[in-house]
Amino acid sequence: MTTSATPPARRRPLRLSTLLGVPAAIAVAFLLLPLAGLLYRAPWGGLWPLLTDPSVREALRLSLFSSLLATAVSVVFGVPLAWVLARLRFPGRRVLRALVLLPLVLPPVVGGVGLLYALGNSGLLGHALNAVGVSLPFTTAGVVVAETFVAMPFLVVTVEGALAAADQRYDEAAATLGASGWTTFRRITLPLIAPSVAAGAVLTFARALGEFGATITFAGNTAGQTRTMPLAVYIALESNPPAAVALSLVLLVVSVGILLALRERWLRGGTIR
C-alpha cells in the first residue's frame, strides 16, 4: 500500500502592496516630517501678535502684490508663447522649448545673477533701461521680474500640454466658416484650454509666492520694498525663530489652500487625477 507524499508548502510571495507600500510609507514620513516640525515648534500662544506685527503684514502685502502681478504678466506673455510652442513648427523649436523651460531646473540664485547681468544698471540692457529712467535691481519692480522669470515656465508647460492635447478640428471648422485666426483663438481655443490656463496661473502664483533665490540676488532684501515673505522668514530665523515659524505657517496654509483648489476645481477635469 503506497501513500502519496505531501507536496511541500509553497512560500507565498510578498504582495506588491507590501513591496511598494513600505518605501511609500517612508517617503510620506520623510515629506511630512518637516511639516510636523513646524507644527510642533509653532508658538501657538503668541501666534497672533507675531502675525499682526507691522513688518510681517508689510512682507505679506508685498508678497501677495508681487506674486499676483508676476502671475498676470506670465498669463499675458506665457499663453501666446505656449501656443507658439504647441501649434507652430519651425527650425529650433525644441531648442527654444528647452531654453524657455530652463528656469524650472535652473537654481534660482543663478537666475538672479543672470537677471542682474542682463537687466542690471551695467547689464546687457541696463544702459537702455537707464536711458528711459527705468532701474529694476533692488526695487519692487525687480521683485516682480525675478518672480516672473522663475514662475512663468509653470504656466507655459501647463498651457502647452493642454494645447497639444486639444482637438484642432474645432479650429479647422471655425476657419472653414470664415472665422479669422484671432477670432478662432479667442472664441474656440481659449475657452477649451481655460481650465489649464487657470491651473497654470495658480501654479505660477504659488511658485512666485515662494520665490527666494532670484529675488534676493536681483532685488535685494529691503524692508517694505523688496522683502517678501520667504526673505522675511530667512531674516527672522536668525534673530527671532518663533516669528520665522509663524511666517512659515502662513506660507504653509496658503500653499495647502492652493493645492486643494487645484485638485478640486481644475485637475479633476483634466488628465491629472
Backbone bond lengths (Angstrom), bond angles and torsions (degrees), N, CA, C in turn:
res aa  C-N    CA-C-N  psi(-1)  N-CA   C-N-CA  omega(-1)  CA-C   N-CA-C  phi
1 M - - - 1.449 - - 1.526 108.36 -
2 T 1.309 115.57 123.87 1.472 120.05 -176.33 1.515 109.44 -106.76
3 T 1.294 114.31 146.07 1.475 120.68 176.68 1.514 108.16 -117.07
4 S 1.315 115.14 137.80 1.471 119.51 179.39 1.515 109.87 -77.22
5 A 1.320 114.36 136.36 1.463 119.32 -179.69 1.528 110.09 -71.47
6 T 1.309 114.97 138.50 1.466 119.57 178.22 1.519 109.13 -74.08
7 P 1.338 117.29 124.40 1.466 118.96 -178.70 1.517 110.07 -64.11
8 P 1.333 116.54 144.29 1.474 119.45 179.45 1.527 110.79 -62.10
9 A 1.306 113.88 144.07 1.469 119.04 -179.23 1.524 109.95 -66.35
10 R 1.315 115.35 134.62 1.460 119.97 178.15 1.532 110.45 -79.56
11 R 1.300 113.61 141.34 1.461 118.36 175.43 1.525 108.44 -80.09
12 R 1.305 115.51 125.16 1.449 119.04 -179.67 1.522 109.71 -71.27
13 P 1.315 116.85 127.60 1.460 118.20 179.32 1.521 110.52 -68.14
14 L 1.309 114.34 152.55 1.454 118.68 177.50 1.519 110.11 -62.35
15 R 1.300 116.01 136.22 1.458 120.11 178.65 1.522 109.66 -69.00
16 L 1.327 115.04 150.29 1.457 120.17 -179.46 1.521 111.01 -60.56
17 S 1.341 116.24 -35.84 1.462 118.86 179.69 1.527 111.85 -62.61
18 T 1.353 116.60 -31.31 1.460 119.85 177.49 1.518 110.99 -75.29
19 L 1.348 115.56 -43.53 1.459 119.36 -178.97 1.534 112.32 -60.68
20 L 1.326 116.19 -40.78 1.457 119.96 -177.72 1.522 112.78 -94.27
21 G 1.343 116.33 -22.78 1.459 118.92 -176.98 1.513 113.11 -69.66
22 V 1.336 117.73 -34.80 1.464 120.04 -178.24 1.527 111.47 -65.82
23 P 1.353 118.92 -54.18 1.473 117.20 176.77 1.520 113.18 -63.07
24 A 1.328 116.88 -30.53 1.467 119.00 176.74 1.522 110.79 -64.55
25 A 1.322 116.57 -41.91 1.468 119.92 178.50 1.520 111.16 -64.44
26 I 1.339 116.95 -38.06 1.471 120.23 176.99 1.525 110.28 -63.87
27 A 1.341 116.23 -41.09 1.466 119.78 179.22 1.516 111.07 -63.66
28 V 1.337 117.50 -42.47 1.465 121.16 178.76 1.522 110.27 -62.30
29 A 1.345 116.56 -44.36 1.460 119.88 179.47 1.521 111.10 -61.87
30 F 1.323 116.40 -40.39 1.464 120.85 -179.90 1.525 111.35 -64.27
31 L 1.337 116.50 -41.04 1.460 120.49 -177.85 1.518 112.78 -74.82
32 L 1.330 117.18 -31.20 1.455 120.60 -177.78 1.524 113.38 -89.24
33 L 1.333 116.99 -16.03 1.465 119.72 -176.58 1.530 112.31 -61.07
34 P 1.340 120.21 -44.67 1.484 118.42 177.51 1.523 112.60 -61.15
35 L 1.337 116.90 -36.83 1.457 119.20 177.97 1.529 110.69 -65.11
36 A 1.322 116.10 -40.19 1.464 120.03 177.18 1.526 110.43 -63.44
37 G 1.345 116.36 -37.35 1.456 119.59 177.16 1.516 112.18 -62.56
38 L 1.341 116.64 -40.34 1.465 120.19 177.32 1.525 111.18 -62.27
39 L 1.324 115.85 -46.82 1.459 119.67 -179.42 1.528 111.51 -64.98
40 Y 1.321 116.92 -34.70 1.464 121.10 -179.21 1.531 111.31 -68.81
41 R 1.344 115.94 -38.97 1.459 120.17 -176.03 1.525 112.83 -91.96
42 A 1.316 118.04 0.77 1.463 120.31 -176.84 1.525 110.98 -64.86
43 P 1.315 117.34 132.40 1.479 120.65 177.68 1.526 110.84 -81.00
44 W 1.321 116.08 74.15 1.457 120.16 -171.55 1.526 112.25 -58.54
45 G 1.323 117.36 -36.73 1.457 119.44 -178.57 1.521 113.33 -66.25
46 G 1.319 117.13 -38.00 1.469 120.54 -178.40 1.503 112.93 -109.32
47 L 1.335 116.93 26.14 1.465 120.12 -174.89 1.530 111.36 -68.71
48 W 1.324 117.15 -44.05 1.465 119.63 -175.57 1.537 112.38 -63.99
49 P 1.338 119.83 -45.75 1.469 118.50 176.95 1.523 113.08 -59.62
50 L 1.330 116.96 -35.35 1.465 119.64 179.16 1.525 110.83 -67.38
51 L 1.340 116.34 -41.03 1.461 120.02 -176.58 1.520 112.45 -75.15
52 T 1.328 117.18 -23.27 1.462 119.98 179.75 1.524 112.43 -94.03
53 D 1.315 117.58 5.68 1.457 120.55 175.82 1.530 109.54 -61.52
54 P 1.331 119.06 137.88 1.476 120.97 -177.51 1.518 113.74 -55.71
55 S 1.342 117.33 -38.23 1.463 119.45 -179.45 1.523 111.58 -67.15
56 V 1.335 116.72 -35.76 1.459 120.92 178.05 1.525 110.13 -67.94
57 R 1.321 116.41 -45.21 1.469 119.58 179.08 1.526 111.72 -63.14
58 E 1.319 116.15 -36.01 1.462 119.44 178.22 1.525 111.17 -67.47
59 A 1.344 116.70 -41.73 1.465 120.29 178.24 1.521 110.92 -64.79
60 L 1.333 116.53 -40.30 1.461 119.71 178.89 1.526 110.81 -66.60
61 R 1.324 117.03 -42.83 1.473 120.55 178.58 1.522 110.90 -60.76
62 L 1.332 116.65 -45.19 1.458 120.37 179.99 1.519 110.92 -64.96
63 S 1.327 117.65 -39.90 1.460 120.94 179.59 1.520 111.20 -62.97
64 L 1.325 116.92 -46.66 1.463 119.96 -179.60 1.523 111.15 -65.01
65 F 1.323 117.21 -42.58 1.463 120.99 -179.19 1.525 111.15 -63.56
66 S 1.327 116.86 -50.18 1.468 120.22 -177.09 1.523 111.36 -67.55
67 S 1.328 117.32 -36.72 1.463 119.91 -179.79 1.515 111.42 -68.64
68 L 1.334 117.12 -41.38 1.460 120.25 177.63 1.527 110.85 -64.46
69 L 1.332 116.83 -41.01 1.455 119.57 179.73 1.525 110.96 -68.11
70 A 1.334 117.17 -40.17 1.463 120.28 177.16 1.527 110.73 -63.54
71 T 1.329 116.68 -36.90 1.464 120.25 177.54 1.522 110.94 -65.99
72 A 1.321 117.14 -42.69 1.465 120.73 179.04 1.525 111.11 -62.28
73 V 1.326 116.73 -44.20 1.469 120.51 178.22 1.530 110.48 -62.92
74 S 1.325 116.58 -39.94 1.467 120.65 -179.73 1.524 111.15 -64.86
75 V 1.334 117.40 -38.94 1.465 120.19 179.09 1.528 110.13 -66.90
76 V 1.331 117.24 -45.21 1.463 121.15 -176.65 1.523 111.40 -61.32
77 F 1.317 116.89 -41.36 1.461 119.92 -176.31 1.530 112.90 -101.02
78 G 1.334 117.42 -26.31 1.454 119.97 -176.17 1.510 114.12 -76.16
79 V 1.332 117.60 -35.59 1.466 119.92 179.43 1.529 111.30 -64.34
80 P 1.344 120.00 -47.61 1.472 118.72 174.33 1.520 113.29 -59.67
81 L 1.326 117.37 -38.30 1.463 119.94 178.66 1.520 110.52 -64.17
82 A 1.333 117.34 -42.13 1.465 120.67 177.74 1.521 110.71 -61.80
83 W 1.330 117.52 -39.55 1.467 120.62 178.60 1.524 110.61 -63.73
84 V 1.318 117.40 -42.57 1.467 120.64 178.48 1.523 110.80 -60.94
85 L 1.318 117.28 -44.19 1.458 120.91 -178.36 1.526 112.09 -69.27
86 A 1.336 117.35 -31.66 1.463 120.70 -175.30 1.520 112.88 -87.96
87 R 1.328 118.14 -33.34 1.458 120.19 -169.42 1.529 114.11 -109.58
88 L 1.300 119.12 -23.58 1.462 120.31 -177.43 1.518 110.64 -97.89
89 R 1.293 115.95 146.91 1.464 122.28 176.30 1.525 108.55 -118.12
90 F 1.312 116.47 118.65 1.466 120.70 -178.17 1.523 108.21 -152.63
91 P 1.324 117.25 156.99 1.470 120.07 -179.92 1.534 111.02 -60.36
92 G 1.312 114.90 135.34 1.455 120.08 178.43 1.513 114.64 84.16
93 R 1.341 117.38 10.85 1.463 119.27 -178.19 1.524 111.40 -62.93
94 R 1.309 117.65 -41.79 1.464 120.29 -179.38 1.521 111.39 -66.05
95 V 1.321 115.82 -38.25 1.466 118.96 177.44 1.523 110.11 -65.56
96 L 1.335 115.89 -43.04 1.458 119.58 178.25 1.520 110.76 -61.24
97 R 1.325 117.06 -42.78 1.464 119.92 179.59 1.521 110.85 -61.68
98 A 1.333 116.91 -42.25 1.467 120.28 179.04 1.526 111.02 -62.25
99 L 1.322 116.50 -40.66 1.461 119.81 -179.51 1.528 111.17 -69.10
100 V 1.331 116.44 -38.22 1.460 120.32 179.76 1.530 110.83 -64.72
101 L 1.319 116.74 -38.25 1.465 121.02 -177.96 1.525 112.91 -88.47
102 L 1.316 117.08 1.06 1.469 120.79 -178.18 1.527 113.10 -57.13
103 P 1.348 120.17 -39.10 1.476 118.06 178.88 1.524 114.77 -59.88
104 L 1.343 117.93 -16.55 1.462 119.43 176.97 1.521 111.80 -64.51
105 V 1.324 116.87 -32.08 1.462 120.72 -176.69 1.522 112.23 -114.01
106 L 1.324 117.10 -10.37 1.458 120.85 -179.51 1.526 109.86 -74.58
107 P 1.334 118.97 133.69 1.465 119.36 175.14 1.520 110.29 -56.86
108 P 1.330 118.60 129.68 1.469 120.23 -175.49 1.517 113.90 -55.28
109 V 1.341 117.27 -35.84 1.463 118.73 -179.21 1.526 110.61 -64.79
110 V 1.333 116.97 -31.85 1.464 120.16 176.01 1.523 109.82 -67.37
111 G 1.327 116.57 -40.19 1.452 119.75 174.89 1.515 111.78 -61.00
112 G 1.332 117.26 -38.86 1.459 120.51 177.74 1.514 112.19 -63.91
113 V 1.327 116.46 -41.08 1.467 119.88 177.10 1.521 110.18 -63.84
114 G 1.348 116.60 -42.09 1.458 119.98 177.83 1.517 112.39 -61.54
115 L 1.345 116.84 -42.28 1.460 120.34 177.09 1.522 111.14 -62.93
116 L 1.315 116.49 -37.79 1.459 120.37 -179.13 1.522 111.47 -63.77
117 Y 1.340 116.19 -39.91 1.456 119.64 -178.78 1.527 112.97 -88.06
118 A 1.315 117.02 -4.17 1.463 120.45 175.10 1.515 111.81 -102.23
119 L 1.360 116.05 -44.33 1.459 120.53 -175.12 1.521 113.11 -114.00
120 G 1.329 116.99 1.64 1.456 120.16 177.77 1.519 111.90 -69.82
121 N 1.316 116.18 172.78 1.461 120.77 -176.12 1.517 112.55 -60.91
122 S 1.331 117.89 -27.61 1.464 121.18 178.02 1.528 111.32 -114.18
123 G 1.346 116.37 19.22 1.457 120.31 -178.20 1.515 113.03 -85.50
124 L 1.339 115.28 -169.86 1.460 120.92 -176.70 1.524 111.70 -58.68
125 L 1.333 116.67 -43.38 1.461 121.21 -179.70 1.527 112.31 -107.89
126 G 1.311 116.67 7.46 1.458 120.08 -175.57 1.512 113.43 -60.57
127 H 1.339 117.08 -46.27 1.465 120.08 -178.11 1.526 111.05 -65.10
128 A 1.344 116.61 -38.83 1.470 119.63 178.81 1.529 110.70 -65.38
129 L 1.342 116.36 -40.16 1.469 119.34 178.54 1.524 111.20 -67.82
130 N 1.329 116.37 -40.58 1.459 119.42 178.88 1.524 111.45 -64.27
131 A 1.326 116.69 -31.88 1.465 120.40 -179.13 1.526 112.04 -64.54
132 V 1.343 116.49 -27.98 1.476 119.89 178.27 1.525 111.09 -103.18
133 G 1.324 116.51 13.47 1.451 120.74 174.98 1.501 115.72 79.77
134 V 1.323 118.12 25.57 1.458 122.36 -178.97 1.523 109.18 -111.11
135 S 1.320 116.25 127.00 1.462 122.50 175.47 1.518 108.03 -131.78
136 L 1.310 116.71 115.48 1.464 120.96 -173.75 1.525 114.69 -94.25
137 P 1.331 120.08 -39.99 1.473 118.55 -176.06 1.530 112.03 -60.77
138 F 1.336 114.79 139.85 1.457 123.38 174.48 1.537 112.26 61.40
139 T 1.335 114.63 37.14 1.462 121.87 175.46 1.524 108.49 -133.31
140 T 1.340 115.53 168.23 1.460 119.61 176.34 1.521 110.86 -63.25
141 A 1.338 116.53 -37.03 1.464 119.58 175.44 1.521 111.05 -60.93
142 G 1.327 116.68 -35.00 1.455 120.09 176.84 1.513 112.29 -64.98
143 V 1.341 117.04 -34.01 1.466 120.77 175.54 1.524 109.98 -61.88
144 V 1.329 116.32 -44.89 1.470 120.75 -179.94 1.517 110.24 -63.28
145 V 1.334 117.57 -41.76 1.463 121.36 179.74 1.527 110.25 -62.83
146 A 1.326 117.32 -46.05 1.465 120.66 -179.38 1.525 111.13 -62.92
147 E 1.331 117.08 -43.18 1.456 120.37 -179.63 1.525 111.35 -67.59
148 T 1.311 116.89 -37.95 1.463 119.98 177.93 1.512 111.12 -64.41
149 F 1.321 116.70 -39.99 1.465 120.82 -178.79 1.522 111.87 -60.45
150 V 1.314 117.16 -43.57 1.465 119.74 -176.10 1.522 112.51 -84.95
151 A 1.355 117.97 -20.74 1.469 120.32 -172.60 1.518 113.83 -101.01
152 M 1.332 119.21 -28.40 1.458 120.66 -175.64 1.528 113.42 -57.56
153 P 1.348 120.42 -38.06 1.469 118.94 178.96 1.517 114.20 -56.11
154 F 1.333 118.88 -28.97 1.460 120.59 177.67 1.525 110.32 -63.43
155 L 1.323 116.72 -39.89 1.456 120.03 177.61 1.518 110.47 -69.62
156 V 1.329 117.14 -42.92 1.463 120.99 -176.61 1.523 110.90 -62.13
157 V 1.321 117.50 -46.71 1.461 119.98 -176.56 1.527 111.07 -68.82
158 T 1.332 118.04 -33.10 1.464 120.89 178.41 1.519 111.05 -69.52
159 V 1.328 116.74 -48.07 1.459 120.75 -177.58 1.524 111.00 -71.08
160 E 1.322 116.96 -36.35 1.468 119.16 178.59 1.520 111.04 -61.64
161 G 1.327 116.75 -42.06 1.454 119.87 177.74 1.519 112.18 -62.14
162 A 1.336 117.02 -39.51 1.459 120.37 178.35 1.528 111.05 -66.92
163 L 1.320 117.54 -40.37 1.462 120.85 178.99 1.523 111.19 -66.35
164 A 1.324 117.07 -38.79 1.458 120.24 179.92 1.525 111.25 -67.40
165 A 1.335 117.00 -31.60 1.462 120.53 -178.38 1.525 112.60 -88.17
166 A 1.318 117.88 -16.00 1.469 120.74 -177.06 1.526 110.77 -69.57
167 D 1.309 115.81 144.95 1.461 122.32 179.27 1.537 109.04 -75.04
168 Q 1.347 115.74 116.29 1.458 120.05 -177.30 1.527 112.97 -80.40
169 R 1.317 117.21 -3.22 1.461 118.83 178.89 1.524 111.54 -65.28
170 Y 1.330 116.73 -28.09 1.467 119.13 175.75 1.525 110.45 -64.42
171 D 1.334 115.99 -42.41 1.462 119.52 177.77 1.527 110.72 -63.55
172 E 1.330 116.00 -41.69 1.458 119.52 -179.12 1.529 111.09 -66.03
173 A 1.335 116.37 -38.74 1.463 119.46 178.12 1.523 111.11 -64.66
174 A 1.332 116.56 -39.99 1.463 120.12 178.43 1.522 110.64 -65.16
175 A 1.331 116.37 -38.25 1.462 119.40 179.18 1.526 111.36 -65.89
176 T 1.336 117.31 -38.66 1.471 119.55 179.19 1.529 111.58 -67.60
177 L 1.338 116.47 -22.93 1.471 120.09 178.03 1.526 112.15 -87.63
178 G 1.330 115.90 3.44 1.456 120.00 174.79 1.509 115.41 95.84
179 A 1.339 118.66 7.97 1.463 120.45 179.38 1.517 109.92 -73.67
180 S 1.302 116.34 141.15 1.459 120.71 176.94 1.529 110.25 -73.81
181 G 1.334 115.86 167.64 1.457 119.37 179.50 1.518 112.60 -61.49
182 W 1.347 116.28 -40.85 1.460 119.18 179.94 1.521 111.18 -67.67
183 T 1.340 116.93 -40.42 1.461 120.14 178.48 1.525 111.03 -63.73
184 T 1.328 116.48 -41.58 1.462 120.46 177.99 1.518 111.15 -62.24
185 F 1.329 116.08 -43.63 1.466 119.40 179.55 1.528 111.03 -64.27
186 R 1.334 116.46 -42.46 1.458 120.78 -175.20 1.515 112.43 -75.43
187 R 1.334 117.71 -36.98 1.468 121.07 -173.10 1.534 113.12 -97.45
188 I 1.345 117.31 -24.10 1.470 120.13 -175.44 1.527 111.32 -114.05
189 T 1.333 116.29 -59.51 1.465 120.03 -172.25 1.520 112.18 -66.56
190 L 1.317 116.30 -49.29 1.464 119.51 -175.35 1.526 112.62 -62.29
191 P 1.344 120.57 -43.62 1.467 118.48 176.01 1.525 113.17 -62.16
192 L 1.340 117.09 -33.48 1.462 119.61 179.84 1.524 111.96 -65.53
193 I 1.318 116.48 -37.53 1.471 119.90 -176.07 1.524 112.15 -99.92
194 A 1.325 117.60 8.20 1.465 120.20 -176.87 1.531 113.24 -55.52
195 P 1.357 120.14 -43.50 1.469 118.48 177.38 1.526 113.04 -59.58
196 S 1.331 117.14 -37.72 1.462 119.95 179.13 1.518 111.41 -70.99
197 V 1.326 116.94 -36.28 1.458 119.90 175.62 1.525 110.07 -62.21
198 A 1.336 116.07 -43.63 1.463 119.94 178.67 1.524 111.40 -63.96
199 A 1.338 116.80 -43.56 1.464 119.96 178.55 1.515 110.96 -63.47
200 G 1.344 116.87 -42.65 1.453 120.18 177.84 1.508 112.29 -63.72
201 A 1.337 116.80 -37.24 1.462 120.48 178.66 1.524 111.06 -66.16
202 V 1.321 117.11 -39.49 1.470 119.92 178.61 1.523 110.75 -66.47
203 L 1.328 116.83 -42.45 1.462 119.96 176.65 1.528 111.03 -62.47
204 T 1.329 116.07 -40.29 1.455 120.46 178.24 1.521 111.04 -62.51
205 F 1.327 116.24 -43.84 1.462 120.07 178.39 1.528 110.80 -61.48
206 A 1.328 116.91 -43.86 1.462 120.36 -179.71 1.520 111.35 -62.57
207 R 1.336 116.03 -42.46 1.476 119.14 179.49 1.519 110.95 -66.82
208 A 1.328 116.85 -40.31 1.465 119.96 179.22 1.523 110.71 -66.05
209 L 1.320 116.83 -38.55 1.458 120.69 -179.06 1.531 111.43 -63.57
210 G 1.314 116.93 -33.20 1.461 120.19 -178.29 1.513 114.72 -96.51
211 E 1.317 118.18 6.64 1.459 121.04 -176.77 1.534 111.45 -67.18
212 F 1.332 115.51 137.10 1.471 121.31 -178.21 1.526 112.20 -131.64
213 G 1.339 116.55 -57.68 1.465 120.17 -168.73 1.513 114.27 -62.54
214 A 1.333 117.04 -51.94 1.468 120.03 -179.12 1.517 111.22 -66.34
215 T 1.339 116.85 -33.67 1.463 120.57 -178.52 1.521 111.51 -66.61
216 I 1.332 117.04 -49.26 1.456 119.73 -176.88 1.522 111.45 -69.34
217 T 1.341 117.08 -27.64 1.459 120.44 -179.79 1.521 111.61 -78.00
218 F 1.333 116.89 -42.33 1.459 120.75 -174.66 1.524 112.63 -93.46
219 A 1.346 117.60 -35.98 1.462 120.93 -174.51 1.516 113.68 -107.33
220 G 1.316 118.44 -12.50 1.451 119.92 179.45 1.514 112.78 81.37
221 N 1.342 114.67 -164.44 1.464 120.84 -173.33 1.522 109.70 -141.03
222 T 1.321 116.08 59.81 1.458 121.55 -178.64 1.518 109.69 -95.41
223 A 1.331 116.25 125.33 1.462 120.81 -178.72 1.522 110.67 -60.33
224 G 1.341 115.84 132.42 1.445 121.34 178.29 1.511 114.95 80.93
225 Q 1.328 117.66 -6.85 1.456 120.28 -177.05 1.522 112.31 -127.26
226 T 1.326 117.20 -45.75 1.463 120.27 -179.19 1.526 112.48 -132.91
227 R 1.308 119.07 -0.18 1.472 121.22 -177.35 1.518 109.46 -84.70
228 T 1.313 116.36 99.38 1.458 121.87 177.39 1.528 109.67 -85.26
229 M 1.313 116.83 179.76 1.461 120.92 -176.94 1.530 113.30 -59.97
230 P 1.358 120.09 -47.18 1.461 118.23 178.03 1.521 113.03 -59.32
231 L 1.336 117.49 -38.09 1.458 120.41 177.56 1.520 110.82 -67.90
232 A 1.340 116.90 -37.78 1.458 120.72 177.86 1.526 110.85 -64.14
233 V 1.334 116.78 -37.13 1.463 120.35 176.50 1.526 110.32 -62.44
234 Y 1.327 116.17 -43.67 1.473 120.74 -178.92 1.527 110.71 -63.04
235 I 1.327 116.98 -43.44 1.462 120.30 -179.92 1.528 110.68 -67.25
236 A 1.332 116.25 -43.83 1.464 119.90 -177.89 1.524 112.06 -65.81
237 L 1.326 116.79 -29.73 1.468 119.62 -178.57 1.522 111.65 -63.09
238 E 1.319 117.35 -27.17 1.456 120.84 -179.55 1.528 112.67 -83.55
239 S 1.337 117.34 -31.16 1.458 120.11 -173.53 1.527 113.45 -114.84
240 N 1.330 117.10 -28.99 1.470 120.72 -175.63 1.531 109.02 -145.42
241 P 1.335 118.75 79.31 1.465 121.40 -177.29 1.523 114.37 -54.75
242 P 1.351 121.36 -40.74 1.471 118.80 177.26 1.527 112.98 -58.46
243 A 1.335 116.89 -38.09 1.458 119.62 177.65 1.526 110.54 -66.13
244 A 1.329 117.15 -37.14 1.465 120.53 177.68 1.526 110.81 -62.58
245 V 1.331 116.38 -40.31 1.465 120.22 178.26 1.529 110.08 -65.95
246 A 1.326 117.23 -41.87 1.462 120.86 179.98 1.530 110.77 -62.53
247 L 1.323 117.13 -44.29 1.461 120.87 177.91 1.524 110.64 -63.72
248 S 1.314 116.68 -39.52 1.460 120.58 178.95 1.521 110.91 -63.51
249 L 1.326 116.81 -37.13 1.468 120.11 177.82 1.527 110.88 -63.72
250 V 1.329 117.19 -37.88 1.466 119.84 177.59 1.518 110.42 -61.73
251 L 1.326 116.61 -47.78 1.463 119.90 178.83 1.525 111.06 -64.28
252 L 1.330 116.73 -34.76 1.459 120.35 178.44 1.525 110.98 -64.59
253 V 1.322 116.73 -44.48 1.465 120.41 179.44 1.520 110.66 -62.86
254 V 1.333 116.96 -43.55 1.467 120.46 179.21 1.526 110.33 -62.43
255 S 1.312 117.26 -43.13 1.465 121.11 -178.49 1.526 111.61 -64.93
256 V 1.329 116.61 -43.16 1.466 119.77 178.40 1.524 110.56 -63.65
257 G 1.323 116.71 -40.23 1.456 119.82 177.51 1.518 112.52 -62.13
258 I 1.326 116.14 -39.37 1.461 120.24 178.90 1.526 110.38 -65.41
259 L 1.318 117.18 -43.71 1.461 120.18 179.91 1.528 111.13 -63.90
260 L 1.328 117.25 -40.97 1.460 119.74 178.53 1.522 110.99 -65.08
261 A 1.321 117.13 -40.19 1.462 120.27 178.23 1.515 111.25 -63.50
262 L 1.328 116.67 -41.65 1.460 120.44 178.18 1.514 110.91 -63.18
263 R 1.307 116.01 -46.04 1.461 120.41 -175.68 1.520 111.74 -64.21
264 E 1.315 116.49 -46.54 1.455 119.98 -171.65 1.519 112.82 -81.29
265 R 1.329 118.40 -33.03 1.458 119.42 -169.83 1.520 113.69 -104.17
266 W 1.351 117.55 -32.03 1.457 118.06 -171.22 1.515 112.96 -117.10
267 L 1.339 117.13 -44.46 1.451 118.77 -173.91 1.521 112.69 -74.19
268 R 1.317 117.93 -25.53 1.451 120.56 -176.36 1.532 111.10 -64.72
269 G 1.318 116.58 -34.27 1.449 119.42 -178.20 1.505 114.28 -86.10
270 G 1.343 117.37 -3.88 1.452 120.15 -177.18 1.498 111.48 -104.92
271 T 1.319 114.62 -151.57 1.452 120.20 -176.55 1.519 112.47 -87.28
272 I 1.338 117.29 -16.44 1.459 120.62 -179.39 1.514 108.07 -94.36
273 R 1.302 116.77 125.33 1.464 120.49 -177.63 1.519 110.24 -133.78
